[in-house]
Structures are given as structure tokens and as C-alpha cells.
């Protein structure tokens, strides 16, 4: 169960409680220093200097919530970001999942999917993996984020050139249509991904998942909150399921009894059940 709060500043906690009551978004689980930095961005923009003033701003201008959420959930991503991680999953993880899945469909979850580049990259990766083996095996890809606006952008599947910097050129030609300065993802890949609004602090609707990608999300949360989320990931995964973290994220403490390292360089772990 999540701790009530990670925040020591009573004025900040009061603001966090208001945000939770109004929007359902629990910023109390963030690390205090990065949370204050991000709140300061919005407070400067609103020309207020205290959390109490900003609370009044949120009350008077409900539209500020969307701007705040966008600031708190930094959406920086690309197709095949850290491509070596995808290569490791393609070459070492997917063959194991394929062998162990037998006749059942494969399930993959992109937790904290932002504007969709990661889950769509996973869909492309699975299609390339299946085609290389002459398979037509079903794969369900779930993509979740707390930001409803960014999910709408993800569903559209239209991206700028900057999102394509790391994906292999041959895959761009195969799965995208270039229209002016935008890249439109093919419908066959879009159809593989199911987007849903989900807070990582809530109950997860997924069970028996083969692979979870959750990269560069947990670093903003306290150690206790990270541990709580790891436990919930373990419950969502199949026995010996895989979890992929960001390059600066690590398993720690008692979590090492729940997950074992599969590829430490690429931050790939397996559940122990």
C-alpha cells in the first residue's frame, strides 16, 4: 500500500491534497525536490509566488490543471529510444516469450506511454519478430498514461521528424507515410495498440502480462513509491515475466527477491514467482 505522502512541506502537501481531490492525480508520491521544480515552472507562468496563491489559481482557472499535468508528466520520447534496448529485447527476450507462450496470445504493456512512440515501437518490433519467423501470433499491446491529452495525440499516430531519429530507416519506409513534415503511422500498427488512461498508483487491470516497459518514469518517485509500483508490476506479470526499466533506474532492496536481473546493462529483469 502506498504511503500517505512523501512531502514534508505542509503548504506543498495542502496543494497536493487539493490537486488529488480535484483531479485524482496524486502528486504526493513524487520526490519533493523535482516536484517543487516543476511546480515552480507553472507558478512563474501564472505570476504567483506561493502554493496558496497557486491553489487559488487552480480554483479560479480549471484550465490550469491541463497545463500543470503536462508539466508534471514530462513527455520526452522517440521511436526506438535507446535502440540497443529494443535489440536486446528482440534478440533475447521475445524468443523466450514466444517459447513460453505456446498457444496463448502474448501481452505487452507500455506503462507511462506518453505520446505513443514506445508502444508503437513495441508493436513494430513484434511484427518484425513474427515476420522473421513466419508467424502470425496474436500480441496485445496495452499503453497507459495519466495524461488524457497526450493519449489523444498517441492515438492519432502522427509524428514530427524529431521522433524518428533513432528508429532504423528501413522501418520508417515500411511502417510510416511521410506527408510534408509529419510521419503518419500505418493503420496496421495503430490497430495493435490499446491506449487507456491509468495512474500508476491505482489498481492495474492487467494480469498475466509477458513484458512491461516502464522507462524513465519511476525516477521521479520516492523509493517507497517505486517499491510499491514494483510489487504491483510483479502481480501484473506472468511467472518469469519481464520488466524493462530506463537506463538510470535500478532494482533495489527487497525488490531483488521479487525480480532477478536478466540483462543488467539494458535494465531487463524477470519476476521470481
C-alpha positions in Angstrom: 0.0 0.0 0.0 1.3 3.5 -0.9 2.5 5.7 1.9 0.2 8.7 2.6 2.7 11.2 1.4 6.4 11.8 0.6 6.1 15.5 1.1 7.5 17.3 4.2 6.4 20.8 3.3 2.9 21.4 4.8 2.0 24.1 2.3 3.0 21.9 -0.6 1.1 19.0 0.9 -2.0 21.1 1.2 -1.7 21.9 -2.5 -1.1 18.3 -3.4 -4.2 17.2 -1.5 -6.2 19.8 -3.4 -4.9 18.5 -6.7 -5.7 15.0 -5.7 -9.3 15.9 -4.7 -9.9 17.9 -7.8 -8.2 15.8 -10.5 -7.5 12.4 -9.0 -3.8 12.8 -9.7 -1.7 12.0 -6.7 1.5 14.1 -6.8 2.1 13.3 -3.1 4.2 10.3 -4.2 6.7 12.4 -6.2 10.1 13.2 -4.8 9.8 16.7 -3.2 12.7 18.5 -5.0 11.8 17.6 -8.6 8.1 18.3 -7.8 8.9 21.7 -6.5 11.0 22.5 -9.6 8.1 21.6 -11.9 5.5 23.4 -9.9 7.8 26.5 -10.0 7.5 26.5 -13.8 3.7 26.8 -13.7 3.8 29.3 -10.8 6.1 31.6 -12.7 3.9 31.3 -15.7 0.9 32.3 -13.6 2.8 35.0 -11.8 2.2 33.7 -8.3 4.8 33.1 -5.6 3.2 30.8 -3.1 1.5 27.4 -3.1 -1.6 29.0 -1.5 -1.8 31.5 -4.4 -1.4 28.8 -6.9 -4.1 26.8 -5.2 -6.4 29.8 -5.7 -5.3 30.0 -9.4 -6.3 26.3 -9.9 -9.7 27.1 -8.3 -10.3 30.2 -10.4 -9.0 28.7 -13.7 -9.7 24.9 -14.1 -7.9 25.0 -17.4 -4.6 25.4 -15.5 -4.9 21.7 -14.5 -4.2 20.6 -18.0 -1.1 22.8 -18.2 0.1 21.6 -14.8 -0.4 17.9 -15.7 1.6 18.4 -18.9 4.5 20.0 -16.9 4.4 17.2 -14.2 4.4 14.4 -16.7 7.3 15.2 -18.9 6.6 13.6 -22.3 10.0 13.1 -23.9 10.2 10.1 -26.1 11.1 8.8 -29.6 10.6 5.7 -31.7 13.2 3.0 -30.7 14.6 5.3 -28.0 17.8 3.7 -26.7 17.7 1.3 -29.7 20.1 -1.1 -28.0 17.4 -2.0 -25.5 15.0 -2.9 -28.3 17.7 -5.0 -29.9 18.2 -6.9 -26.6 14.5 -7.5 -26.2 14.2 -8.6 -29.9 17.1 -11.0 -29.7 16.9 -12.4 -26.2 13.5 -11.7 -24.6 11.0 -12.3 -27.4 12.3 -15.8 -28.2 11.7 -16.8 -24.6 8.3 -15.2 -24.5 7.4 -17.0 -27.8 8.5 -20.3 -26.5 6.7 -20.0 -23.1 3.5 -18.6 -24.5 2.7 -21.7 -26.5 -0.9 -21.3 -27.8 -1.9 -18.3 -25.8 -1.7 -14.6 -27.0 1.3 -12.5 -25.9 0.6 -9.4 -23.8 2.9 -6.4 -23.6 2.3 -3.3 -21.5 3.9 0.2 -22.0 3.4 1.9 -18.6 3.8 5.7 -18.9 3.5 5.6 -22.7 3.4 9.4 -23.3 2.7 10.3 -26.9 2.8 6.7 -28.1 6.3 6.2 -29.6 7.2 3.4 -27.2 4.1 1.2 -27.5 4.1 1.7 -31.3 7.8 0.8 -31.3 6.9 -2.4 -29.4 4.2 -3.2 -32.0 6.7 -2.7 -34.8 9.2 -4.9 -33.0 6.7 -7.7 -32.5 5.6 -7.6 -36.1 9.2 -7.7 -37.3 9.9 -10.6 -34.9 6.9 -12.5 -36.1 7.5 -11.9 -39.8 11.1 -13.1 -39.4 9.8 -16.4 -38.1 6.9 -16.7 -40.5 4.4 -16.4 -37.6 1.0 -14.7 -37.3 0.8 -15.0 -33.5 -1.5 -12.5 -31.7 0.0 -9.9 -29.5 -2.0 -7.4 -27.4 -0.1 -4.2 -26.5 -1.5 -2.0 -23.8 -0.4 1.6 -23.5 -1.2 3.7 -20.4 -0.6 7.2 -19.2 -2.1 9.7 -16.7 -2.3 12.5 -19.3 -5.6 12.2 -21.4 -4.4 14.9 -23.9 -1.2 13.1 -24.7 -3.1 9.9 -25.2 -5.3 11.5 -27.8 -2.1 12.6 -29.6 -0.8 9.0 -29.3 -4.0 7.6 -30.9 -3.6 9.8 -33.9 -0.3 8.3 -34.7 1.2 11.4 -36.4 4.8 12.4 -35.5 7.4 15.0 -36.3 10.8 14.2 -37.8 12.4 14.6 -34.3 10.5 11.4 -33.2 12.2 9.3 -35.9 15.9 10.0 -35.0 16.6 6.5 -33.6 14.3 4.1 -35.5 16.1 2.2 -38.3 15.5 3.8 -41.7 14.1 0.6 -43.2 11.3 0.6 -40.6 10.4 4.2 -41.4 9.8 3.3 -45.0 7.9 0.2 -44.1 5.5 1.5 -41.4 5.2 5.3 -42.0 4.0 7.6 -44.7 5.8 10.9 -44.9 3.4 13.8 -45.6 5.3 17.1 -45.6 7.0 17.5 -42.2 4.9 14.7 -40.5 5.1 11.0 -40.4 1.9 9.1 -40.3 2.0 5.6 -38.8 0.4 2.7 -40.7 -3.1 1.6 -39.6 -1.9 -2.0 -39.1 0.5 -0.9 -36.3 -2.0 1.5 -34.7 -4.6 -1.3 -34.5 -2.2 -3.4 -32.4 -2.1 -0.9 -29.5 -4.9 -0.2 -27.0 -4.5 3.2 -25.2 -6.0 3.8 -21.8 -5.7 6.5 -19.1 -4.2 5.0 -16.0 -2.5 6.3 -12.9 0.4 4.0 -11.8 -0.8 4.5 -8.2 -4.2 2.9 -8.9 -5.1 -0.8 -9.3 -3.9 -2.3 -12.6 -6.5 -4.0 -14.8 -3.8 -6.2 -16.4 -2.8 -9.7 -15.4 -0.6 -12.4 -16.9 1.4 -9.9 -18.9 4.6 -11.2 -20.6 6.5 -7.9 -20.8 6.3 -4.5 -19.2 8.2 -1.5 -20.4 8.3 1.3 -17.8 11.3 3.5 -18.7 12.3 6.9 -17.2 9.1 7.1 -15.2 9.9 5.8 -11.7 13.0 8.0 -11.2 10.7 10.9 -10.2 9.0 9.0 -7.4 10.3 8.3 -3.9 12.0 5.0 -3.1 8.9 3.7 -1.2 6.6 4.6 -4.1 8.9 2.9 -6.5 8.9 -0.3 -4.4 5.1 -0.2 -4.2 4.8 0.1 -8.0 7.4 -2.7 -8.5 5.2 -5.0 -6.3 2.2 -4.2 -8.5 4.1 -4.8 -11.6 5.1 -8.2 -10.2 1.5 -9.0 -9.6 0.6 -8.0 -13.2 3.3 -10.1 -14.8 3.2 -13.8 -15.5 5.6 -16.1 -13.7 9.1 -15.3 -15.1 7.7 -12.3 -16.9 9.9 -9.5 -18.0 10.2 -5.8 -16.8 12.3 -3.2 -18.7 13.3 -0.1 -16.9 15.2 3.1 -18.0 19.0 3.2 -18.2 19.2 5.2 -14.9 16.7 3.1 -13.0 17.6 0.1 -10.8 16.1 -2.6 -8.8 16.9 -2.3 -5.1 16.4 -3.7 -1.6 13.7 -6.3 -1.1 12.8 -6.0 -4.8 15.8 -8.1 -5.6 13.8 -11.0 -4.0 10.9 -10.3 -6.4 12.9 -9.6 -9.6 16.2 -11.0 -10.9 18.5 -9.4 -13.4 18.3 -10.7 -16.9 20.4 -8.1 -18.7 21.8 -5.5 -16.3 23.2 -3.2 -19.0 19.7 -2.8 -20.6 17.9 -2.9 -17.2 15.9 -6.0 -18.1 14.5 -8.0 -15.2 12.4 -11.2 -14.6 9.9 -11.9 -11.9 10.6 -14.6 -9.3 7.4 -16.5 -8.6 
